[in-house]
Amino acid sequence: MSIEDDIPAIFLDKLSPRGYAAIEKCKEFVDNYCLPADEIYLSQLSDNPATRWKSTPEITEKLKKKAQELGLWNMFLSKHYKEGPQFTNLEYGLMAQYLGKSFIAPEATNTNAPDTGNMEILAKYGNTYHRQKYLNPLLDGKIRSAFLMTERGTSSSNALNISCSAIKNKKGNYVINGLKWFASGAGDPRCAVWLVMCKTGKNEKTPYQNHSVLVLDAKKALATGKARLIRPLTVIGYDDAPHGHCEIEFNNFEVATDDMPNVLLAGLGKGFEIIQSRLGPGRIHHCMRSIGAAEHALLRVASRANNRIIFGKPLSQRETFITQYAQHKIDIQKCRLLVLDAAHKIDLTSAKGAQREIAMAKIETPRAVVKIIDWCIQMFGAEGMSQDTELARMFVHSRILRIADGPDEAHLNQLGRNEAKSFKNADKFFATYEAKRIALGKL
C-alpha cells in the first residue's frame, strides 16, 4: 500500500521531497523491523523484581543503530531547532502515525516521550552546560530523562496548584520539598536528568511568575537520600518497566553549591512559559501516534474477523461488523485531519498560534481512539484482553492520554471559554443581516 493512501490529499503538496521520502522510509522501518521486534522486546524484560528496573531489552539498541543508519533519528525536532533533521511538524506528524503502531518504534527512533519534550525545552531554553551535559547525550540516545510536574492530591493540570517548593537557604542554595508522582521515565536505569516544576515565589499579584523549572542531576540527587524514588505507579495494571511512572519525594533536598549556577532553566519564574512551550507540539505527537495505534488495532481485528466463525459465517461478513468498521475508519480520518491541521498551523505560526487547533485534536483524538480499540477488543473476544495480543496494552496507553498533558475536561473548558468570546459577533452578524434584508426589500 502506498503512503499516499495515508496522507490526506490536501496536505500532499505541503510535503518536501525529502520529507515524503522520510515518511515512506519510516513506514518501511516500522513494518519490517519494529512491529516484528515488539514481542522480542517484551520477552527480554526481566520478570524478576530485583532486576526488572535495572536493565533494558537489548533489542532496543540494535534497532536504534538501524534507525540511525536510515536517518530516522530525532525527527520530532522541527525546522525551528538546528539540532534536529529539520522536518516540519506536518511531516513528522505523518511519520508518527506509523511509529504509533509499534510499542518499540518511538524509542528506536529517539522520538519517545518524555524525552522529546525535554529535548525541545533544553534546546530552546538551555545554556551551554545544559546542552553539553544533558541535551547532547539525549540527542544521541545515550541517556533518558523525566519531567516532574504532577503532584498527588491536587489538580496538577492547573500548574498554579503545584506546591513542591524550592526555597533558597542562607547559603543561597535551593532546598526542595514536596512529592511528585507519575514521573514518566524516572524508573529507567539510564535516566540521568530530572526537569522539576517547583514553586519558587509567593507573589499573589503575579501568580504565573511563582514557578520555575529546575534541572537536576537525577543520580546525584538520589545518592543524597534526600530525594527518594518511592515506587513505580501502575497504569491500569501496567508498570511499564523499565520506563516507569514514578513517585518521587524531596525531603529537604539541597542543591549542591557547585550545581547552583546551572540549576535554574531560563530564569526565575519562567515555569509557565516553559511548560506551555513543551506541551504544545508534544500533544500532537501523542495524537498522531494514537491514530497509528487505532489503525493497527483495526488491521488486527480485521484479520481476526476473517477467521472468527459466528454461527457458520465469518465475523467479517456480518453486516454489523462491516458498518461499524467503516464508521471507525471515518472517525480515524476525522482525527487525522484535526491533528495534521494543528501540525501545519504550528509550522505556519507557532504552538501558541495553533492553540485552538491543538486543543481540538487533543480532545477528540484520544477519546475516539479509546472507543475504537475498545470495540476491537470486543470483536476479538477474550483473547483481545490478554497479553497474547497488543490490544489491551494499546487501550491502556490510549486511555492515559485522556488525562496526560491535561484532562479532556480542562482542554474542553478552555476551548469553550475561548470560543465564547466570539458569541457577541453572532448578534452583530444578525443585526447586519436584518439591516441588509430590509434594504433589499426596498429595492
C-alpha positions as CSV (number, residue, x, y, z in Angstrom):
1,M,0.0,0.0,0.0
2,S,1.4,3.4,-1.0
3,I,1.9,6.0,1.8
4,E,-0.3,8.3,-0.3
5,D,-3.3,6.3,1.0
6,D,-2.4,7.5,4.5
7,I,-1.8,11.2,3.6
8,P,-4.9,13.4,3.1
9,A,-4.8,14.9,-0.4
10,I,-5.0,18.4,1.0
11,F,-1.5,18.0,2.6
12,L,0.3,16.2,-0.2
13,D,1.7,19.4,-1.8
14,K,2.8,20.7,1.6
15,L,5.5,17.9,1.9
16,S,9.0,18.4,0.7
17,P,10.6,15.6,-1.4
18,R,12.9,14.9,1.5
19,G,10.0,14.7,3.9
20,Y,8.0,12.4,1.7
21,A,10.9,10.1,1.4
22,A,11.4,10.0,5.2
23,I,7.7,9.2,5.7
24,E,8.0,6.3,3.3
25,K,11.2,5.1,5.0
26,C,9.6,5.4,8.4
27,K,6.7,3.2,7.3
28,E,9.1,0.5,6.0
29,F,11.2,0.6,9.1
30,V,8.2,0.1,11.4
31,D,6.7,-2.7,9.2
32,N,10.0,-4.5,8.7
33,Y,11.8,-4.1,11.9
34,C,9.8,-2.6,14.8
35,L,6.5,-4.5,14.7
36,P,8.3,-7.9,14.5
37,A,10.5,-6.7,17.4
38,D,7.7,-5.8,19.8
39,E,7.3,-9.3,21.1
40,I,11.1,-9.7,21.4
41,Y,11.3,-6.6,23.5
42,L,8.6,-7.8,25.9
43,S,10.2,-11.2,26.1
44,Q,13.5,-9.6,27.1
45,L,12.1,-7.7,30.0
46,S,13.0,-9.3,33.3
47,D,10.2,-10.8,35.4
48,N,12.5,-10.7,38.5
49,P,11.6,-7.7,40.7
50,A,15.2,-7.4,41.7
51,T,16.4,-6.8,38.2
52,R,13.3,-5.6,36.4
53,W,14.2,-1.9,36.8
54,K,18.0,-2.3,36.4
55,S,18.3,-3.4,32.7
56,T,16.8,-2.7,29.4
57,P,16.0,-5.1,26.5
58,E,19.0,-5.5,24.2
59,I,16.8,-5.4,21.1
60,T,16.3,-1.7,21.6
61,E,19.9,-0.7,21.0
62,K,20.0,-2.9,17.8
63,L,17.0,-1.1,16.4
64,K,18.4,2.3,17.4
65,K,21.5,1.6,15.4
66,K,19.5,0.6,12.4
67,A,17.3,3.7,12.7
68,Q,20.4,6.0,12.8
69,E,21.7,4.2,9.7
70,L,18.5,5.0,7.9
71,G,18.4,8.6,9.0
72,L,15.3,8.1,11.1
73,W,16.5,9.8,14.2
74,N,15.2,12.8,16.3
75,M,12.6,13.5,13.5
76,F,10.4,15.4,16.0
77,L,12.8,18.3,16.2
78,S,11.3,20.6,13.6
79,K,12.8,23.2,11.4
80,H,12.7,25.6,14.4
81,Y,15.6,23.6,16.0
82,K,19.1,23.5,14.5
83,E,19.8,20.3,16.5
84,G,17.2,18.3,14.5
85,P,16.8,17.0,10.9
86,Q,14.6,20.0,10.0
87,F,11.4,18.2,9.1
88,T,8.2,20.2,9.5
89,N,5.7,19.3,12.2
90,L,3.3,18.2,9.4
91,E,6.0,15.8,8.0
92,Y,6.8,14.4,11.5
93,G,3.1,14.0,12.3
94,L,2.8,11.7,9.3
95,M,5.8,9.7,10.4
96,A,4.3,9.4,13.9
97,Q,1.2,7.7,12.7
98,Y,3.5,4.8,11.7
99,L,5.6,4.9,14.9
100,G,2.4,4.6,16.9
101,K,1.7,1.2,15.5
102,S,4.7,-0.3,17.3
103,F,5.5,-0.3,21.0
104,I,9.2,-0.1,20.4
105,A,9.3,2.3,17.4
106,P,9.4,5.6,19.3
107,E,12.4,4.7,21.4
108,A,14.1,3.0,18.4
109,T,14.0,6.4,16.6
110,N,14.7,8.5,19.7
111,T,11.2,10.1,19.4
112,N,9.9,8.7,22.7
113,A,8.2,10.8,25.4
114,P,9.0,12.4,27.8
115,D,12.5,12.8,26.2
116,T,11.1,14.6,23.1
117,G,9.5,17.4,25.2
118,N,12.5,17.6,27.4
119,M,14.9,17.8,24.5
120,E,12.8,20.6,22.9
121,I,12.9,22.8,26.0
122,L,16.6,22.1,26.7
123,A,17.3,23.1,23.0
124,K,15.2,26.2,23.4
125,Y,16.0,27.4,26.9
126,G,19.1,25.5,28.0
127,N,22.5,27.1,28.4
128,T,25.9,25.7,27.3
129,Y,26.1,23.5,30.4
130,H,22.6,22.0,29.9
131,R,23.3,21.3,26.3
132,Q,26.7,19.6,26.8
133,K,25.7,17.6,29.9
134,Y,22.2,16.6,29.1
135,L,20.9,17.7,25.6
136,N,23.7,16.2,23.5
137,P,23.5,12.7,25.3
138,L,19.7,12.8,24.9
139,L,20.0,13.6,21.2
140,D,22.4,10.6,20.9
141,G,20.0,8.3,22.8
142,K,22.6,7.6,25.5
143,I,20.6,8.8,28.5
144,R,16.9,9.2,29.4
145,S,15.1,12.0,31.2
146,A,12.0,12.7,33.3
147,F,9.7,15.7,33.7
148,L,8.5,16.1,37.3
149,M,5.3,18.2,37.4
150,T,2.3,16.2,38.6
151,E,1.6,16.1,42.3
152,R,-0.5,13.8,44.4
153,G,-3.8,15.1,45.9
154,T,-4.0,18.2,43.7
155,S,-5.3,19.2,40.3
156,S,-2.0,19.4,38.6
157,S,-3.5,20.3,35.2
158,N,-3.7,23.8,36.7
159,A,0.0,24.4,37.3
160,L,-0.9,27.2,39.9
161,N,-1.7,24.3,42.2
162,I,1.9,22.9,42.1
163,S,3.2,23.2,45.6
164,C,6.6,21.4,45.6
165,S,8.8,24.2,46.8
166,A,12.3,25.3,46.1
167,I,13.4,27.9,48.6
168,K,16.8,29.4,49.0
169,N,18.6,28.8,52.3
170,K,21.2,31.1,54.0
171,K,23.9,29.7,51.7
172,G,21.8,30.7,48.7
173,N,21.2,27.1,47.6
174,Y,17.7,25.8,46.7
175,V,16.2,23.4,49.2
176,I,13.4,21.3,47.6
177,N,10.5,19.8,49.5
178,G,7.5,18.0,48.0
179,L,6.1,14.9,46.5
180,K,6.0,14.3,42.7
181,W,4.3,11.4,41.0
182,F,3.6,9.9,37.6
183,A,7.1,11.0,36.7
184,S,7.3,9.1,33.4
185,G,10.7,7.7,32.5
186,A,12.1,8.1,36.0
187,G,12.4,4.4,36.6
188,D,14.7,3.8,33.6
189,P,18.3,3.0,34.8
190,R,19.5,5.4,32.1
191,C,17.5,8.3,33.5
192,A,20.2,11.0,34.2
193,V,18.2,14.3,34.4
194,W,15.0,15.5,36.1
195,L,13.3,18.7,35.0
196,V,11.3,19.7,38.1
197,M,8.5,22.2,38.2
198,C,8.8,23.9,41.6
199,K,7.1,26.8,43.4
200,T,9.8,29.4,43.9
201,G,7.7,32.5,44.7
202,K,4.7,33.7,46.6
203,N,3.6,36.9,44.9
204,E,-0.2,36.9,44.7
205,K,-0.2,39.8,42.2
206,T,1.9,37.8,39.7
207,P,0.9,34.1,40.3
208,Y,2.1,33.0,36.9
209,Q,5.6,34.0,37.8
210,N,5.8,32.0,41.0
211,H,7.0,28.7,39.4
212,S,10.3,27.7,37.9
213,V,11.8,24.6,36.3
214,L,14.9,23.2,38.0
215,V,17.4,21.0,36.1
216,L,18.6,18.2,38.5
217,D,21.2,15.5,38.1
218,A,19.0,12.5,38.9
219,K,21.6,10.1,40.0
220,K,23.3,12.7,42.2
221,A,20.0,13.7,43.8
222,L,19.1,10.1,44.6
223,A,22.6,9.4,46.1
224,T,22.0,12.0,48.8
225,G,19.0,10.1,50.2
226,K,17.1,13.4,50.4
227,A,15.4,12.7,47.0
228,R,13.8,9.2,47.0
229,L,12.3,7.2,44.3
230,I,9.5,5.7,46.3
231,R,7.8,3.4,43.8
232,P,6.7,2.9,40.3
233,L,3.0,3.5,39.8
234,T,0.9,1.3,37.6
235,V,-1.3,2.5,34.8
236,I,-4.4,0.3,34.8
237,G,-2.2,-2.6,36.0
238,Y,0.9,-2.0,33.8
239,D,4.1,-0.8,35.4
240,D,5.8,0.0,32.1
241,A,9.1,-1.2,33.3
242,P,11.9,-0.2,32.9
243,H,10.5,3.1,31.8
244,G,8.1,3.6,34.7
245,H,5.8,6.3,36.1
246,C,7.3,7.0,39.4
247,E,6.6,8.6,42.8
248,I,9.5,10.8,43.9
249,E,9.8,12.6,47.3
250,F,12.0,15.5,48.1
251,N,12.7,15.9,51.8
252,N,14.9,18.9,52.4
253,F,17.0,18.1,49.3
254,E,19.6,20.8,49.0
255,V,21.0,21.5,45.6
256,A,24.8,21.3,45.7
257,T,26.6,24.7,45.6
258,D,28.6,23.6,42.5
259,D,25.3,22.9,40.7
260,M,23.6,26.2,41.6
261,P,24.7,28.3,38.6
262,N,23.0,25.9,36.2
263,V,20.1,24.5,38.2
264,L,17.6,27.1,37.0
265,L,16.2,26.8,33.5
266,A,15.7,30.0,31.6
267,G,15.5,32.1,34.8
268,L,13.4,32.6,37.9
269,G,9.6,32.5,37.4
270,K,9.7,31.0,33.8
271,G,8.0,27.8,34.7
272,F,4.7,28.5,33.0
273,E,6.3,29.7,29.8
274,I,8.4,26.6,29.7
275,I,5.6,24.1,30.2
276,Q,3.4,25.7,27.6
277,S,6.3,25.6,25.1
278,R,6.9,21.9,26.0
279,L,3.3,20.7,25.8
280,G,2.1,22.1,22.5
281,P,3.8,20.0,19.9
282,G,4.0,17.0,22.2
283,R,0.2,16.8,22.3
284,I,0.3,16.5,18.5
285,H,2.9,13.8,18.7
286,H,0.8,11.8,21.1
287,C,-2.3,12.2,19.0
288,M,-0.7,11.1,15.7
289,R,0.9,8.0,17.4
290,S,-2.6,7.2,18.7
291,I,-4.0,7.3,15.2
292,G,-1.4,4.7,14.2
293,A,-2.3,2.5,17.1
294,A,-6.0,2.7,16.1
295,E,-5.2,1.8,12.5
296,H,-3.1,-1.2,13.7
297,A,-5.9,-2.3,16.0
298,L,-8.4,-2.3,13.2
299,L,-6.0,-4.3,11.0
300,R,-5.6,-6.8,13.8
301,V,-9.3,-7.2,14.3
302,A,-10.0,-7.5,10.5
303,S,-7.6,-10.5,10.4
304,R,-9.4,-11.9,13.5
305,A,-12.8,-11.3,11.9
306,N,-11.8,-13.2,8.7
307,N,-11.2,-16.3,10.9
308,R,-13.7,-16.0,13.6
309,I,-16.8,-18.0,12.7
310,I,-20.0,-16.9,14.2
311,F,-22.9,-19.4,13.6
312,G,-21.3,-20.7,10.4
313,K,-20.3,-17.3,9.0
314,P,-17.1,-15.3,9.3
315,L,-17.5,-12.2,11.5
316,S,-16.0,-10.2,8.7
317,Q,-19.1,-10.9,6.6
318,R,-21.6,-9.8,9.3
319,E,-23.3,-6.5,8.4
320,T,-23.0,-5.0,11.8
321,F,-19.2,-5.6,11.8
322,I,-18.7,-4.1,8.4
323,T,-20.7,-1.0,9.1
324,Q,-19.0,-0.4,12.5
325,Y,-15.6,-0.9,10.9
326,A,-16.5,1.7,8.3
327,Q,-17.6,4.2,10.9
328,H,-14.3,3.7,12.8
329,K,-12.3,4.4,9.6
330,I,-14.3,7.6,9.3
331,D,-13.5,8.6,12.9
332,I,-9.8,7.9,12.3
333,Q,-9.7,10.1,9.2
334,K,-11.5,12.9,11.1
335,C,-8.9,12.8,13.8
336,R,-6.1,12.6,11.3
337,L,-7.3,15.8,9.7
338,L,-7.6,17.6,13.0
339,V,-4.1,16.6,14.0
340,L,-2.4,17.4,10.7
341,D,-4.2,20.7,10.6
342,A,-2.8,21.5,14.0
343,A,0.7,20.4,13.0
344,H,0.5,22.5,9.8
345,K,-0.7,25.5,11.8
346,I,2.2,25.2,14.2
347,D,4.5,25.2,11.1
348,L,2.8,28.4,9.8
349,T,2.7,30.2,13.1
350,S,3.8,28.6,16.4
351,A,2.4,26.3,19.1
352,K,0.8,29.4,20.7
353,G,-0.7,30.4,17.4
354,A,-2.2,27.0,17.0
355,Q,-3.7,26.6,20.5
356,R,-7.3,26.2,19.1
357,E,-6.3,23.5,16.6
358,I,-4.1,21.7,19.2
359,A,-6.9,21.7,21.7
360,M,-9.4,20.2,19.3
361,A,-7.0,17.5,18.3
362,K,-6.0,16.7,21.9
363,I,-9.7,16.4,23.0
364,E,-11.1,14.4,20.1
365,T,-8.3,12.0,19.2
366,P,-7.7,10.1,22.4
367,R,-11.4,9.6,23.2
368,A,-12.1,8.4,19.6
369,V,-9.1,6.1,19.6
370,V,-10.1,4.6,23.0
371,K,-13.5,3.9,21.6
372,I,-12.1,2.2,18.5
373,I,-9.6,0.0,20.4
374,D,-12.3,-0.9,22.9
375,W,-14.5,-2.1,20.0
376,C,-11.6,-4.1,18.6
377,I,-11.1,-5.9,21.9
378,Q,-14.9,-6.7,22.0
379,M,-14.8,-8.0,18.4
380,F,-11.7,-10.0,19.1
381,G,-13.1,-11.7,22.2
382,A,-11.4,-12.7,25.4
383,E,-8.0,-13.1,23.8
384,G,-8.1,-9.4,23.0
385,M,-7.9,-8.6,26.7
386,S,-4.9,-10.9,27.3
387,Q,-1.2,-10.5,26.8
388,D,-1.4,-12.6,23.6
389,T,-2.4,-9.5,21.6
390,E,-1.2,-5.9,21.8
391,L,-4.8,-4.6,22.0
392,A,-5.0,-4.4,25.8
393,R,-1.7,-2.5,26.0
394,M,-2.8,-0.2,23.3
395,F,-6.0,0.5,25.1
396,V,-4.2,1.4,28.3
397,H,-1.7,3.7,26.6
398,S,-4.5,5.5,24.7
399,R,-6.7,5.8,27.8
400,I,-4.0,7.6,29.8
401,L,-3.8,10.3,27.0
402,R,-7.3,11.5,28.1
403,I,-5.6,12.6,31.3
404,A,-1.9,13.1,30.4
405,D,-0.9,16.6,29.4
406,G,-4.2,17.9,30.8
407,P,-7.6,16.0,31.1
408,D,-10.2,16.3,28.4
409,E,-12.4,18.5,30.6
410,A,-9.7,21.1,31.1
411,H,-9.0,21.5,27.4
412,L,-12.7,21.4,26.5
413,N,-13.4,24.1,29.1
414,Q,-10.6,26.3,27.9
415,L,-11.6,25.8,24.3
416,G,-15.2,26.6,25.1
417,R,-14.3,29.8,27.0
418,N,-12.2,31.0,24.1
419,E,-15.0,30.2,21.6
420,A,-17.5,32.0,23.9
421,K,-15.6,35.2,23.4
422,S,-16.9,35.3,19.8
423,F,-20.6,35.0,20.9
424,K,-21.1,38.8,20.6
425,N,-20.2,38.5,16.9
426,A,-23.4,36.5,16.4
427,D,-25.6,39.4,17.4
428,K,-23.6,41.7,15.1
429,F,-23.9,39.3,12.2
430,F,-27.7,39.0,12.5
431,A,-28.2,42.7,13.1
432,T,-26.3,43.4,9.9
433,Y,-28.2,40.6,8.2
434,E,-31.5,42.2,9.2
435,A,-30.5,45.6,8.0
436,K,-29.5,44.1,4.7
437,R,-32.8,42.3,4.4
438,I,-34.7,45.5,5.0
439,A,-32.6,47.3,2.5
440,L,-33.1,44.7,-0.2
441,G,-36.8,44.7,0.5
442,K,-37.0,48.4,-0.5
443,L,-35.4,47.8,-3.9
